Amino acid sequence: MKFLWDSAPGLLVVTGGLLGLTLPFGKIATAAGVSAMIWALVISLGAGGVLLCALLLRGQRIRLTPHRLRYFVVTAAVSYAFPNLLMFSAIPHLGAGYTGIMFTLSPVVTLVFSILLGVRRPNLLGVVGIAVGFLGAVMVAGTRGEAGQPAEFFWVAVGLLIPVSLAAGNIYRTVDWPEGTGPIELAVGSHLASAALLLCGIFTLQGSGSLALVGGVPMVVVGQV
């Protein structure tokens, strides 16, 4: 088991597989009437809750400082709440597979941002990666959408904002990572902050009664968490 967590290929398969499951789970939930905002809440509250339990079982706790609070709120908005809201809003219009392709463009956009902002120096591999990624984005934007119907430009644009938001979050976490803080602590704080932001949005825009729709897909919720 230790070899798996210390192995780049192992982490790639595990992380990719778990991220990949998020898309069909989200499609099932939104098809059952659960709004994109509520499903994004399920993801952040579930992840934050599970990781908080893991943190407490290790005898650790979340340490709140102005720097960490800033990190939690910015990461929550840019890396979790906003891209998840975009993703699950787009899935009914673009399909899970099409939206998933948009999601996979985030490493290329991250590379572009890191070069433009001077976080990373350009090299041949990076330039080739950007070129291939740009070509892929053009091909995706020009393909057909859900059920063989042309994808509406608006929803294609919404889908393309997903990797932009994720890339912005990647860059932000790199430059503003609180010193001496572990990844689980930051993940807990960021996911719970995301859940708080989404909950405020749900109460304001949809009302607390909309949360009852989650009860219609209990096994999907368990699978997602």
C-alpha positions as CSV (number, residue, x, y, z in Angstrom):
1,M,0.0,0.0,0.0
2,K,2.9,2.3,0.8
3,F,4.3,1.7,-2.6
4,L,1.0,2.9,-4.2
5,W,1.0,6.2,-2.4
6,D,4.7,6.8,-3.1
7,S,4.3,5.9,-6.8
8,A,3.5,8.6,-9.4
9,P,1.7,6.1,-11.7
10,G,-0.2,4.7,-8.7
11,L,-1.3,8.2,-7.7
12,L,-2.2,9.0,-11.3
13,V,-4.5,6.0,-11.6
14,V,-6.1,6.5,-8.2
15,T,-6.6,10.2,-8.4
16,G,-7.8,10.0,-12.1
17,G,-10.2,7.2,-11.3
18,L,-11.8,9.1,-8.3
19,L,-12.0,12.3,-10.2
20,G,-13.5,10.5,-13.2
21,L,-16.3,9.0,-11.0
22,T,-17.4,12.6,-10.0
23,L,-18.7,13.3,-13.5
24,P,-21.2,10.3,-13.8
25,F,-22.3,10.8,-10.2
26,G,-23.0,14.4,-10.9
27,K,-24.9,13.6,-14.0
28,I,-27.1,11.1,-12.1
29,A,-27.7,13.6,-9.4
30,T,-28.6,16.6,-11.7
31,A,-30.8,14.3,-13.7
32,A,-32.7,13.5,-10.5
33,G,-33.3,17.2,-10.0
34,V,-30.5,18.1,-7.6
35,S,-29.1,21.5,-8.5
36,A,-25.5,22.1,-9.5
37,M,-25.0,24.2,-6.4
38,I,-26.3,21.6,-4.0
39,W,-24.2,18.8,-5.6
40,A,-21.1,21.0,-5.3
41,L,-22.1,21.3,-1.6
42,V,-22.3,17.5,-1.3
43,I,-18.7,17.3,-2.7
44,S,-17.2,19.9,-0.5
45,L,-19.0,19.0,2.7
46,G,-18.3,15.3,2.1
47,A,-14.6,15.8,1.4
48,G,-14.2,18.3,4.2
49,G,-16.0,16.1,6.7
50,V,-14.1,12.9,5.9
51,L,-10.8,14.6,5.9
52,L,-11.6,16.4,9.2
53,C,-12.2,13.0,10.8
54,A,-8.9,11.8,9.5
55,L,-7.2,14.9,10.8
56,L,-8.7,14.5,14.3
57,L,-7.9,10.8,14.4
58,R,-4.3,11.8,13.8
59,G,-4.5,14.0,16.9
60,Q,-4.2,17.2,14.8
61,R,-6.5,20.2,14.4
62,I,-7.1,23.1,12.1
63,R,-5.0,26.2,13.2
64,L,-6.7,29.4,12.2
65,T,-4.6,32.4,11.4
66,P,-5.3,35.4,9.1
67,H,-3.1,33.8,6.4
68,R,-4.8,30.4,6.6
69,L,-8.3,32.0,6.6
70,R,-7.4,33.9,3.5
71,Y,-6.0,30.7,1.9
72,F,-9.2,28.7,2.8
73,V,-11.6,31.3,1.4
74,V,-9.7,32.0,-1.9
75,T,-9.1,28.3,-2.5
76,A,-12.6,27.4,-1.6
77,A,-14.0,29.9,-4.2
78,V,-11.6,29.4,-7.0
79,S,-10.6,25.8,-6.8
80,Y,-13.8,24.1,-5.4
81,A,-17.1,26.1,-5.4
82,F,-16.9,27.9,-8.7
83,P,-15.5,25.2,-11.0
84,N,-17.8,22.5,-9.5
85,L,-20.7,24.8,-9.9
86,L,-19.7,25.4,-13.6
87,M,-19.1,21.7,-14.1
88,F,-22.5,20.4,-12.8
89,S,-24.3,23.3,-14.5
90,A,-22.7,22.3,-17.8
91,I,-23.2,18.5,-17.6
92,P,-27.0,18.5,-18.5
93,H,-26.2,20.6,-21.6
94,L,-22.8,19.2,-22.7
95,G,-22.9,15.7,-21.3
96,A,-20.5,14.2,-18.7
97,G,-17.9,13.0,-21.2
98,Y,-17.7,16.4,-23.0
99,T,-17.5,18.3,-19.7
100,G,-14.9,15.8,-18.5
101,I,-12.7,16.7,-21.5
102,M,-12.9,20.4,-20.5
103,F,-11.8,19.3,-17.0
104,T,-8.7,17.6,-18.3
105,L,-7.5,20.8,-20.0
106,S,-6.6,22.3,-16.6
107,P,-3.0,21.1,-16.5
108,V,-2.3,22.9,-19.9
109,V,-4.0,26.1,-18.7
110,T,-2.0,25.9,-15.4
111,L,1.2,25.6,-17.4
112,V,0.2,28.7,-19.5
113,F,-0.5,30.7,-16.4
114,S,2.6,29.6,-14.6
115,I,4.8,30.7,-17.5
116,L,3.0,34.0,-18.0
117,L,3.2,34.8,-14.3
118,G,6.9,33.7,-14.0
119,V,6.2,30.8,-11.6
120,R,7.8,28.5,-14.1
121,R,10.3,29.2,-16.9
122,P,9.2,28.0,-20.4
123,N,10.9,25.0,-22.0
124,L,10.4,23.0,-25.1
125,L,8.2,20.4,-23.4
126,G,6.1,23.1,-21.9
127,V,5.6,24.8,-25.3
128,V,4.7,21.6,-27.0
129,G,2.3,20.8,-24.2
130,I,0.6,24.2,-24.6
131,A,0.3,23.7,-28.4
132,V,-1.2,20.3,-28.1
133,G,-3.6,21.5,-25.3
134,F,-4.7,24.4,-27.5
135,L,-5.3,22.1,-30.4
136,G,-7.3,19.9,-28.1
137,A,-9.4,22.8,-26.9
138,V,-10.2,23.8,-30.5
139,M,-11.2,20.3,-31.4
140,V,-13.4,20.0,-28.3
141,A,-15.1,23.3,-28.9
142,G,-15.8,22.2,-32.5
143,T,-17.3,18.8,-31.7
144,R,-20.9,17.9,-31.1
145,G,-22.6,18.0,-27.8
146,E,-24.9,15.7,-25.9
147,A,-26.9,13.2,-27.8
148,G,-25.4,14.2,-31.1
149,Q,-26.8,17.7,-30.9
150,P,-24.6,20.7,-31.6
151,A,-23.3,22.1,-28.3
152,E,-24.5,25.7,-27.6
153,F,-21.7,28.2,-27.7
154,F,-22.7,29.6,-24.3
155,W,-22.3,26.2,-22.6
156,V,-19.0,25.5,-24.4
157,A,-17.8,28.8,-23.0
158,V,-19.0,27.8,-19.5
159,G,-17.1,24.5,-19.9
160,L,-13.9,26.2,-20.9
161,L,-14.1,28.4,-17.8
162,I,-13.7,25.2,-15.7
163,P,-10.0,24.6,-16.5
164,V,-9.3,28.4,-16.3
165,S,-10.7,28.4,-12.7
166,L,-8.9,25.3,-11.7
167,A,-5.6,26.6,-13.2
168,A,-6.0,29.9,-11.3
169,G,-6.5,27.9,-8.1
170,N,-3.4,25.8,-8.8
171,I,-1.3,28.9,-9.2
172,Y,-2.7,30.5,-6.1
173,R,-2.1,27.5,-3.9
174,T,1.5,27.4,-5.2
175,V,2.3,31.0,-4.3
176,D,0.3,31.4,-1.1
177,W,0.7,28.0,0.6
178,P,0.9,28.8,4.4
179,E,4.3,27.8,5.7
180,G,4.4,24.8,8.0
181,T,0.9,23.7,7.1
182,G,0.2,20.2,5.8
183,P,-2.1,19.4,2.8
184,I,-4.8,17.6,4.8
185,E,-5.3,20.6,7.1
186,L,-5.5,23.0,4.1
187,A,-7.9,20.6,2.3
188,V,-10.2,20.4,5.3
189,G,-10.3,24.2,5.8
190,S,-10.7,24.9,2.1
191,H,-13.5,22.3,1.5
192,L,-15.4,23.4,4.6
193,A,-15.1,27.0,3.6
194,S,-16.4,26.0,0.1
195,A,-19.4,24.3,1.8
196,A,-20.1,27.4,3.8
197,L,-20.1,29.6,0.7
198,L,-22.3,27.2,-1.2
199,L,-24.7,26.9,1.7
200,C,-25.1,30.7,1.8
201,G,-25.8,30.7,-1.9
202,I,-28.4,27.9,-1.6
203,F,-30.2,29.6,1.2
204,T,-30.2,32.9,-0.6
205,L,-31.1,31.7,-4.1
206,Q,-32.9,28.4,-3.7
207,G,-34.2,28.1,-0.2
208,S,-33.4,25.5,2.4
209,G,-36.2,23.2,1.1
210,S,-34.2,22.5,-2.1
211,L,-31.7,20.5,0.0
212,A,-34.4,17.8,0.4
213,L,-33.8,16.7,-3.2
214,V,-30.5,15.1,-2.1
215,G,-32.7,12.5,-0.3
216,G,-33.8,11.1,-3.7
217,V,-30.2,9.9,-4.5
218,P,-28.8,8.5,-1.2
219,M,-26.5,5.9,-2.7
220,V,-25.1,8.4,-5.2
221,V,-24.4,10.8,-2.3
222,V,-22.6,8.0,-0.4
223,G,-20.6,7.1,-3.5
224,Q,-19.6,10.7,-4.0
225,V,-18.5,11.2,-0.4
